[in-house]
Amino acid sequence: MAIGLMVTVWLLKKNFLKLLLGSQLELPDPVWQRLNLIWIGYCFFMAGINGYVAAYYSTEDWVNFKLWGYAFPLVFILGQGLYIARYLKSDGPET
């Protein structure tokens, strides 16, 4: 996924996340760029840590990591949601 995001940004000069989610989220272009870079970094981080655990630990430990390692995506998604929330426009009445 990281390579796909990198290809769309640096070779095709498009932001895949904005193409995918732009109709649902109205965010400034610099925020879309940061989100794209954050996703690239996250995918490389997860691939690296998965490769490390697979190479240096037993298969049982690797399976446990894959099973219980879902804390990483949850923390990432929550952090991303908090980051995006700062830039979303409120639809409700202002008080």
C-alpha positions in Angstrom: 0.0 0.0 0.0 2.8 2.4 0.8 4.4 1.9 -2.6 1.0 2.5 -4.3 0.6 5.7 -2.4 4.1 6.8 -3.2 3.6 6.0 -6.9 0.4 8.1 -7.1 2.0 11.0 -5.3 5.4 11.2 -6.9 4.9 9.7 -10.3 1.3 10.4 -11.1 1.2 13.7 -9.1 -2.1 12.8 -7.5 -3.2 12.2 -4.0 -4.9 8.9 -3.8 -6.4 9.5 -0.4 -8.0 12.7 -1.7 -9.3 10.9 -4.8 -10.7 8.2 -2.6 -12.2 10.3 0.2 -12.3 13.8 -1.2 -16.1 13.7 -1.8 -16.7 12.8 1.8 -14.1 15.0 3.5 -13.4 18.6 2.7 -9.8 19.2 3.9 -7.1 21.7 2.8 -4.6 20.3 0.3 -1.7 20.4 2.8 -3.7 18.2 5.2 -4.3 15.7 2.4 -0.5 15.7 1.6 0.3 15.1 5.3 -2.2 12.3 5.6 -0.7 10.7 2.5 2.8 10.9 4.0 1.5 9.6 7.4 -0.1 6.6 5.7 3.1 5.9 3.7 5.1 6.0 7.0 2.6 3.9 8.9 2.5 1.2 6.2 6.3 1.0 6.1 6.5 0.9 9.9 4.0 -1.9 10.1 5.7 -3.8 7.3 9.1 -3.4 9.0 7.9 -4.5 12.4 6.0 -7.4 10.9 9.1 -8.5 9.0 11.3 -8.2 12.1 8.9 -10.3 14.2 8.6 -12.9 11.5 12.4 -13.1 11.0 13.6 -13.1 14.6 10.8 -14.8 16.6 9.1 -18.1 16.4 6.0 -18.7 14.2 3.9 -18.9 17.3 5.1 -15.5 18.5 4.6 -14.1 15.1 1.0 -15.4 15.0 0.4 -13.9 18.5 1.8 -10.6 17.3 -0.5 -10.6 14.3 -3.5 -11.5 16.5 -2.8 -9.0 19.3 -0.9 -6.4 17.3 -4.2 -4.8 16.3 -3.5 -2.1 18.9 -1.2 -0.4 16.3 -4.0 0.2 13.7 -6.5 1.3 16.4 -4.1 3.9 17.8 -3.2 5.0 14.3 -6.9 5.4 13.3 -7.7 7.2 16.5 -4.8 9.6 16.0 -5.7 10.2 12.4 -9.3 10.9 13.4 -8.1 13.5 16.0 -5.9 15.1 13.4 -8.6 15.3 10.8 -11.2 16.6 13.3 -9.3 19.8 13.7 -10.0 20.6 10.0 -13.6 19.5 9.6 -16.2 22.2 9.3 -19.1 22.1 11.8 -22.5 21.6 10.3 -24.4 22.4 13.5 -25.6 25.8 14.6 -23.0 28.0 16.2 -23.6 29.1 19.8 
